[in-house]
Amino acid sequence: MRIALGTDHAGFRLKEHLKRLLTSLGHECVDFGTSSEESVDYPVFVRPAAEAVARGECDRGIVLGGSGNGEAMCANRVRGVRCALCWSVQVAELARRHNDANVISLGARLTSEAEAEAIVRAWLDTPFDAGRHVKRIQMLDE
């Protein structure tokens, strides 16, 4: 799977950690930055990652920030992106099963590396349930 990554300075370290995890699992990472902990504005890096998912250049995306809130909001401004702010494995699983989340947002200041790994693994491994949820996804995309 090809996965877009985008973060601000607060998520830089966790992004780098997740990039190593994803690569070890056989995924290709497309890193839209940032490349350090120097203060930056998250839309500069999150929006291009979300757009790559929306265009089909990447299968899914992970965006990160201090809380993950602004990053989720930014990603969800891109038509075709369904970004879920995930703080637990259960939330990640439900985001896939019920919402077909193609992007997740993580709060690097609120999520440990171990928690983030578990969330990402669950999100990658959980299928979309389809069924009654398809209609709702179509409504989001209209």
mmCIF file of the C-alpha atoms, coordinates in Angstrom:
data_MODEL
# 
_entry.id   MODEL 
# 
loop_
_atom_site.group_PDB 
_atom_site.id 
_atom_site.type_symbol 
_atom_site.label_atom_id 
_atom_site.label_alt_id 
_atom_site.label_comp_id 
_atom_site.label_asym_id 
_atom_site.label_entity_id 
_atom_site.label_seq_id 
_atom_site.pdbx_PDB_ins_code 
_atom_site.Cartn_x 
_atom_site.Cartn_y 
_atom_site.Cartn_z 
_atom_site.occupancy 
_atom_site.B_iso_or_equiv 
_atom_site.pdbx_formal_charge 
_atom_site.auth_seq_id 
_atom_site.auth_comp_id 
_atom_site.auth_asym_id 
_atom_site.auth_atom_id 
_atom_site.pdbx_PDB_model_num 
ATOM 1   C CA . MET A 1 1   ? 0.000   0.000  0.000  1.00 0.00 ? 1   MET A CA 1 
ATOM 2   C CA . ARG A 1 2   ? 1.203   3.526  -0.771 1.00 0.00 ? 2   ARG A CA 1 
ATOM 3   C CA . ILE A 1 3   ? 0.716   5.812  2.244  1.00 0.00 ? 3   ILE A CA 1 
ATOM 4   C CA . ALA A 1 4   ? 0.963   9.619  2.283  1.00 0.00 ? 4   ALA A CA 1 
ATOM 5   C CA . LEU A 1 5   ? 2.443   11.202 5.399  1.00 0.00 ? 5   LEU A CA 1 
ATOM 6   C CA . GLY A 1 6   ? 2.130   14.844 6.409  1.00 0.00 ? 6   GLY A CA 1 
ATOM 7   C CA . THR A 1 7   ? 2.870   16.619 9.666  1.00 0.00 ? 7   THR A CA 1 
ATOM 8   C CA . ASP A 1 8   ? 3.867   19.814 11.357 1.00 0.00 ? 8   ASP A CA 1 
ATOM 9   C CA . HIS A 1 9   ? 6.799   20.154 13.744 1.00 0.00 ? 9   HIS A CA 1 
ATOM 10  C CA . ALA A 1 10  ? 4.896   18.602 16.677 1.00 0.00 ? 10  ALA A CA 1 
ATOM 11  C CA . GLY A 1 11  ? 4.367   15.346 14.800 1.00 0.00 ? 11  GLY A CA 1 
ATOM 12  C CA . PHE A 1 12  ? 7.769   15.115 13.151 1.00 0.00 ? 12  PHE A CA 1 
ATOM 13  C CA . ARG A 1 13  ? 9.301   12.507 15.496 1.00 0.00 ? 13  ARG A CA 1 
ATOM 14  C CA . LEU A 1 14  ? 6.222   10.296 15.480 1.00 0.00 ? 14  LEU A CA 1 
ATOM 15  C CA . LYS A 1 15  ? 5.987   10.556 11.679 1.00 0.00 ? 15  LYS A CA 1 
ATOM 16  C CA . GLU A 1 16  ? 9.581   9.342  11.381 1.00 0.00 ? 16  GLU A CA 1 
ATOM 17  C CA . HIS A 1 17  ? 8.840   6.461  13.761 1.00 0.00 ? 17  HIS A CA 1 
ATOM 18  C CA . LEU A 1 18  ? 5.718   5.455  11.829 1.00 0.00 ? 18  LEU A CA 1 
ATOM 19  C CA . LYS A 1 19  ? 7.557   5.720  8.532  1.00 0.00 ? 19  LYS A CA 1 
ATOM 20  C CA . ARG A 1 20  ? 10.014  3.076  9.753  1.00 0.00 ? 20  ARG A CA 1 
ATOM 21  C CA . LEU A 1 21  ? 7.134   0.871  10.937 1.00 0.00 ? 21  LEU A CA 1 
ATOM 22  C CA . LEU A 1 22  ? 5.228   1.184  7.668  1.00 0.00 ? 22  LEU A CA 1 
ATOM 23  C CA . THR A 1 23  ? 8.306   0.435  5.590  1.00 0.00 ? 23  THR A CA 1 
ATOM 24  C CA . SER A 1 24  ? 9.057   -2.647 7.716  1.00 0.00 ? 24  SER A CA 1 
ATOM 25  C CA . LEU A 1 25  ? 5.491   -3.841 7.025  1.00 0.00 ? 25  LEU A CA 1 
ATOM 26  C CA . GLY A 1 26  ? 6.094   -3.561 3.273  1.00 0.00 ? 26  GLY A CA 1 
ATOM 27  C CA . HIS A 1 27  ? 4.284   -0.288 2.611  1.00 0.00 ? 27  HIS A CA 1 
ATOM 28  C CA . GLU A 1 28  ? 5.634   2.561  0.510  1.00 0.00 ? 28  GLU A CA 1 
ATOM 29  C CA . CYS A 1 29  ? 5.632   5.945  2.250  1.00 0.00 ? 29  CYS A CA 1 
ATOM 30  C CA . VAL A 1 30  ? 5.299   9.244  0.425  1.00 0.00 ? 30  VAL A CA 1 
ATOM 31  C CA . ASP A 1 31  ? 6.541   11.868 2.870  1.00 0.00 ? 31  ASP A CA 1 
ATOM 32  C CA . PHE A 1 32  ? 5.114   15.353 2.343  1.00 0.00 ? 32  PHE A CA 1 
ATOM 33  C CA . GLY A 1 33  ? 7.049   16.701 5.328  1.00 0.00 ? 33  GLY A CA 1 
ATOM 34  C CA . THR A 1 34  ? 7.921   18.476 7.451  1.00 0.00 ? 34  THR A CA 1 
ATOM 35  C CA . SER A 1 35  ? 11.539  17.457 7.825  1.00 0.00 ? 35  SER A CA 1 
ATOM 36  C CA . SER A 1 36  ? 12.402  18.799 11.290 1.00 0.00 ? 36  SER A CA 1 
ATOM 37  C CA . GLU A 1 37  ? 11.014  20.042 14.591 1.00 0.00 ? 37  GLU A CA 1 
ATOM 38  C CA . GLU A 1 38  ? 11.314  23.662 13.475 1.00 0.00 ? 38  GLU A CA 1 
ATOM 39  C CA . SER A 1 39  ? 7.950   25.416 13.799 1.00 0.00 ? 39  SER A CA 1 
ATOM 40  C CA . VAL A 1 40  ? 5.849   25.290 10.614 1.00 0.00 ? 40  VAL A CA 1 
ATOM 41  C CA . ASP A 1 41  ? 2.217   25.670 9.568  1.00 0.00 ? 41  ASP A CA 1 
ATOM 42  C CA . TYR A 1 42  ? 0.540   22.262 9.259  1.00 0.00 ? 42  TYR A CA 1 
ATOM 43  C CA . PRO A 1 43  ? -1.654  23.004 6.195  1.00 0.00 ? 43  PRO A CA 1 
ATOM 44  C CA . VAL A 1 44  ? 1.489   23.347 4.074  1.00 0.00 ? 44  VAL A CA 1 
ATOM 45  C CA . PHE A 1 45  ? 2.259   19.651 4.658  1.00 0.00 ? 45  PHE A CA 1 
ATOM 46  C CA . VAL A 1 46  ? -1.104  18.080 5.463  1.00 0.00 ? 46  VAL A CA 1 
ATOM 47  C CA . ARG A 1 47  ? -3.066  19.384 2.487  1.00 0.00 ? 47  ARG A CA 1 
ATOM 48  C CA . PRO A 1 48  ? -0.703  17.916 -0.155 1.00 0.00 ? 48  PRO A CA 1 
ATOM 49  C CA . ALA A 1 49  ? -0.799  14.548 1.628  1.00 0.00 ? 49  ALA A CA 1 
ATOM 50  C CA . ALA A 1 50  ? -4.613  14.598 1.649  1.00 0.00 ? 50  ALA A CA 1 
ATOM 51  C CA . GLU A 1 51  ? -4.722  15.688 -1.995 1.00 0.00 ? 51  GLU A CA 1 
ATOM 52  C CA . ALA A 1 52  ? -2.482  12.761 -2.973 1.00 0.00 ? 52  ALA A CA 1 
ATOM 53  C CA . VAL A 1 53  ? -4.993  10.384 -1.388 1.00 0.00 ? 53  VAL A CA 1 
ATOM 54  C CA . ALA A 1 54  ? -7.939  12.141 -3.054 1.00 0.00 ? 54  ALA A CA 1 
ATOM 55  C CA . ARG A 1 55  ? -6.247  11.917 -6.470 1.00 0.00 ? 55  ARG A CA 1 
ATOM 56  C CA . GLY A 1 56  ? -5.502  8.219  -5.981 1.00 0.00 ? 56  GLY A CA 1 
ATOM 57  C CA . GLU A 1 57  ? -1.731  8.709  -6.011 1.00 0.00 ? 57  GLU A CA 1 
ATOM 58  C CA . CYS A 1 58  ? -1.652  7.236  -2.504 1.00 0.00 ? 58  CYS A CA 1 
ATOM 59  C CA . ASP A 1 59  ? -3.979  4.566  -1.160 1.00 0.00 ? 59  ASP A CA 1 
ATOM 60  C CA . ARG A 1 60  ? -4.230  6.087  2.311  1.00 0.00 ? 60  ARG A CA 1 
ATOM 61  C CA . GLY A 1 61  ? -2.746  8.849  4.417  1.00 0.00 ? 61  GLY A CA 1 
ATOM 62  C CA . ILE A 1 62  ? -1.593  9.586  7.943  1.00 0.00 ? 62  ILE A CA 1 
ATOM 63  C CA . VAL A 1 63  ? -1.413  13.160 9.182  1.00 0.00 ? 63  VAL A CA 1 
ATOM 64  C CA . LEU A 1 64  ? -0.008  14.235 12.517 1.00 0.00 ? 64  LEU A CA 1 
ATOM 65  C CA . GLY A 1 65  ? 0.220   17.252 14.776 1.00 0.00 ? 65  GLY A CA 1 
ATOM 66  C CA . GLY A 1 66  ? 0.230   18.133 18.442 1.00 0.00 ? 66  GLY A CA 1 
ATOM 67  C CA . SER A 1 67  ? -3.400  17.143 19.029 1.00 0.00 ? 67  SER A CA 1 
ATOM 68  C CA . GLY A 1 68  ? -4.268  16.019 15.496 1.00 0.00 ? 68  GLY A CA 1 
ATOM 69  C CA . ASN A 1 69  ? -7.371  18.231 15.455 1.00 0.00 ? 69  ASN A CA 1 
ATOM 70  C CA . GLY A 1 70  ? -6.241  20.887 13.006 1.00 0.00 ? 70  GLY A CA 1 
ATOM 71  C CA . GLU A 1 71  ? -4.673  18.288 10.770 1.00 0.00 ? 71  GLU A CA 1 
ATOM 72  C CA . ALA A 1 72  ? -7.932  16.306 10.597 1.00 0.00 ? 72  ALA A CA 1 
ATOM 73  C CA . MET A 1 73  ? -9.848  19.492 9.807  1.00 0.00 ? 73  MET A CA 1 
ATOM 74  C CA . CYS A 1 74  ? -7.373  20.391 7.069  1.00 0.00 ? 74  CYS A CA 1 
ATOM 75  C CA . ALA A 1 75  ? -7.469  16.930 5.491  1.00 0.00 ? 75  ALA A CA 1 
ATOM 76  C CA . ASN A 1 76  ? -11.258 16.833 5.556  1.00 0.00 ? 76  ASN A CA 1 
ATOM 77  C CA . ARG A 1 77  ? -11.426 20.023 3.487  1.00 0.00 ? 77  ARG A CA 1 
ATOM 78  C CA . VAL A 1 78  ? -10.177 17.953 0.536  1.00 0.00 ? 78  VAL A CA 1 
ATOM 79  C CA . ARG A 1 79  ? -13.024 16.379 -1.414 1.00 0.00 ? 79  ARG A CA 1 
ATOM 80  C CA . GLY A 1 80  ? -12.833 12.591 -1.307 1.00 0.00 ? 80  GLY A CA 1 
ATOM 81  C CA . VAL A 1 81  ? -10.899 12.442 1.945  1.00 0.00 ? 81  VAL A CA 1 
ATOM 82  C CA . ARG A 1 82  ? -12.459 10.892 5.010  1.00 0.00 ? 82  ARG A CA 1 
ATOM 83  C CA . CYS A 1 83  ? -10.037 11.646 7.815  1.00 0.00 ? 83  CYS A CA 1 
ATOM 84  C CA . ALA A 1 84  ? -10.669 10.349 11.325 1.00 0.00 ? 84  ALA A CA 1 
ATOM 85  C CA . LEU A 1 85  ? -8.954  11.696 14.415 1.00 0.00 ? 85  LEU A CA 1 
ATOM 86  C CA . CYS A 1 86  ? -7.868  8.479  16.132 1.00 0.00 ? 86  CYS A CA 1 
ATOM 87  C CA . TRP A 1 87  ? -6.867  8.203  19.781 1.00 0.00 ? 87  TRP A CA 1 
ATOM 88  C CA . SER A 1 88  ? -7.435  4.475  20.299 1.00 0.00 ? 88  SER A CA 1 
ATOM 89  C CA . VAL A 1 89  ? -7.444  1.178  18.443 1.00 0.00 ? 89  VAL A CA 1 
ATOM 90  C CA . GLN A 1 90  ? -11.217 0.979  18.784 1.00 0.00 ? 90  GLN A CA 1 
ATOM 91  C CA . VAL A 1 91  ? -11.687 4.396  17.176 1.00 0.00 ? 91  VAL A CA 1 
ATOM 92  C CA . ALA A 1 92  ? -9.367  3.413  14.301 1.00 0.00 ? 92  ALA A CA 1 
ATOM 93  C CA . GLU A 1 93  ? -11.261 0.171  13.721 1.00 0.00 ? 93  GLU A CA 1 
ATOM 94  C CA . LEU A 1 94  ? -14.627 1.942  13.715 1.00 0.00 ? 94  LEU A CA 1 
ATOM 95  C CA . ALA A 1 95  ? -13.275 4.639  11.398 1.00 0.00 ? 95  ALA A CA 1 
ATOM 96  C CA . ARG A 1 96  ? -12.480 1.911  8.874  1.00 0.00 ? 96  ARG A CA 1 
ATOM 97  C CA . ARG A 1 97  ? -15.521 -0.330 9.440  1.00 0.00 ? 97  ARG A CA 1 
ATOM 98  C CA . HIS A 1 98  ? -18.178 2.378  9.432  1.00 0.00 ? 98  HIS A CA 1 
ATOM 99  C CA . ASN A 1 99  ? -16.599 5.367  7.688  1.00 0.00 ? 99  ASN A CA 1 
ATOM 100 C CA . ASP A 1 100 ? -14.074 3.840  5.273  1.00 0.00 ? 100 ASP A CA 1 
ATOM 101 C CA . ALA A 1 101 ? -11.510 6.330  6.613  1.00 0.00 ? 101 ALA A CA 1 
ATOM 102 C CA . ASN A 1 102 ? -8.789  6.736  4.010  1.00 0.00 ? 102 ASN A CA 1 
ATOM 103 C CA . VAL A 1 103 ? -6.786  9.127  6.200  1.00 0.00 ? 103 VAL A CA 1 
ATOM 104 C CA . ILE A 1 104 ? -6.194  9.180  9.937  1.00 0.00 ? 104 ILE A CA 1 
ATOM 105 C CA . SER A 1 105 ? -4.935  11.967 12.130 1.00 0.00 ? 105 SER A CA 1 
ATOM 106 C CA . LEU A 1 106 ? -2.858  11.365 15.247 1.00 0.00 ? 106 LEU A CA 1 
ATOM 107 C CA . GLY A 1 107 ? -2.013  13.705 18.101 1.00 0.00 ? 107 GLY A CA 1 
ATOM 108 C CA . ALA A 1 108 ? 1.694   13.239 18.671 1.00 0.00 ? 108 ALA A CA 1 
ATOM 109 C CA . ARG A 1 109 ? 1.633   15.068 22.013 1.00 0.00 ? 109 ARG A CA 1 
ATOM 110 C CA . LEU A 1 110 ? -1.177  12.817 23.248 1.00 0.00 ? 110 LEU A CA 1 
ATOM 111 C CA . THR A 1 111 ? -0.263  9.427  21.769 1.00 0.00 ? 111 THR A CA 1 
ATOM 112 C CA . SER A 1 112 ? 2.755   7.286  22.634 1.00 0.00 ? 112 SER A CA 1 
ATOM 113 C CA . GLU A 1 113 ? 4.739   5.519  19.932 1.00 0.00 ? 113 GLU A CA 1 
ATOM 114 C CA . ALA A 1 114 ? 3.313   2.169  21.062 1.00 0.00 ? 114 ALA A CA 1 
ATOM 115 C CA . GLU A 1 115 ? -0.267  3.485  20.983 1.00 0.00 ? 115 GLU A CA 1 
ATOM 116 C CA . ALA A 1 116 ? 0.303   5.049  17.555 1.00 0.00 ? 116 ALA A CA 1 
ATOM 117 C CA . GLU A 1 117 ? 1.699   1.784  16.208 1.00 0.00 ? 117 GLU A CA 1 
ATOM 118 C CA . ALA A 1 118 ? -1.332  -0.148 17.470 1.00 0.00 ? 118 ALA A CA 1 
ATOM 119 C CA . ILE A 1 119 ? -3.721  2.446  16.009 1.00 0.00 ? 119 ILE A CA 1 
ATOM 120 C CA . VAL A 1 120 ? -1.994  2.402  12.617 1.00 0.00 ? 120 VAL A CA 1 
ATOM 121 C CA . ARG A 1 121 ? -1.892  -1.410 12.486 1.00 0.00 ? 121 ARG A CA 1 
ATOM 122 C CA . ALA A 1 122 ? -5.604  -1.626 13.328 1.00 0.00 ? 122 ALA A CA 1 
ATOM 123 C CA . TRP A 1 123 ? -6.474  0.991  10.709 1.00 0.00 ? 123 TRP A CA 1 
ATOM 124 C CA . LEU A 1 124 ? -4.426  -0.803 8.053  1.00 0.00 ? 124 LEU A CA 1 
ATOM 125 C CA . ASP A 1 125 ? -5.847  -4.242 8.863  1.00 0.00 ? 125 ASP A CA 1 
ATOM 126 C CA . THR A 1 126 ? -9.522  -3.388 9.361  1.00 0.00 ? 126 THR A CA 1 
ATOM 127 C CA . PRO A 1 127 ? -11.793 -3.686 6.319  1.00 0.00 ? 127 PRO A CA 1 
ATOM 128 C CA . PHE A 1 128 ? -14.726 -1.428 5.464  1.00 0.00 ? 128 PHE A CA 1 
ATOM 129 C CA . ASP A 1 129 ? -17.996 -3.146 6.414  1.00 0.00 ? 129 ASP A CA 1 
ATOM 130 C CA . ALA A 1 130 ? -19.857 -1.577 3.449  1.00 0.00 ? 130 ALA A CA 1 
ATOM 131 C CA . GLY A 1 131 ? -23.570 -2.490 3.645  1.00 0.00 ? 131 GLY A CA 1 
ATOM 132 C CA . ARG A 1 132 ? -25.629 0.240  5.308  1.00 0.00 ? 132 ARG A CA 1 
ATOM 133 C CA . HIS A 1 133 ? -22.530 2.443  5.564  1.00 0.00 ? 133 HIS A CA 1 
ATOM 134 C CA . VAL A 1 134 ? -22.117 2.864  1.782  1.00 0.00 ? 134 VAL A CA 1 
ATOM 135 C CA . LYS A 1 135 ? -25.098 5.208  1.544  1.00 0.00 ? 135 LYS A CA 1 
ATOM 136 C CA . ARG A 1 136 ? -23.634 7.417  4.279  1.00 0.00 ? 136 ARG A CA 1 
ATOM 137 C CA . ILE A 1 137 ? -20.241 7.566  2.589  1.00 0.00 ? 137 ILE A CA 1 
ATOM 138 C CA . GLN A 1 138 ? -21.949 8.585  -0.656 1.00 0.00 ? 138 GLN A CA 1 
ATOM 139 C CA . MET A 1 139 ? -23.787 11.331 1.225  1.00 0.00 ? 139 MET A CA 1 
ATOM 140 C CA . LEU A 1 140 ? -20.474 12.651 2.548  1.00 0.00 ? 140 LEU A CA 1 
ATOM 141 C CA . ASP A 1 141 ? -19.017 12.710 -0.945 1.00 0.00 ? 141 ASP A CA 1 
ATOM 142 C CA . GLU A 1 142 ? -21.968 14.644 -2.473 1.00 0.00 ? 142 GLU A CA 1 
# 
